[in-house]
């Protein structure tokens, strides 16, 4: 029985929903913010909260869980090295949704995902070889 279990589904099917979720997660982790529709934001927030909870402790099981959805090694290292230690003492609610209003073209409700607690993203340092 599925009492009280709410799942979001979009028109693309199961595989398309999973790929959409992965793309939203990668885009949020790369930029730190994400502007999308309200339904997609709620869909991505629950998923990202699970990923960030696993990033608190670095072990093989957590790494394998994260690698199922995020295949970029630099983002996995970013999660374990920067995000995990910065939210070590927080017990959930890592991301918050800010409602932005209605989009004028099609009337869709817009929302923005942002970090609820400060997570410092270090800039990559490039070296010039001469």
Secondary structure, 3 states (H helix, E strand, C coil): CCCCCCCCCCCCCHHHHHHHHHHHHHHHHHHCEEEEEHHHHHHHHHHHHHHHHHCCCCCHHHHHHHHCCCCCHHHHHHHHHHHHHHCCCCCCCCEEEEEEEECCCCCCEEEEEEECCCCCCCCCCCCCCC
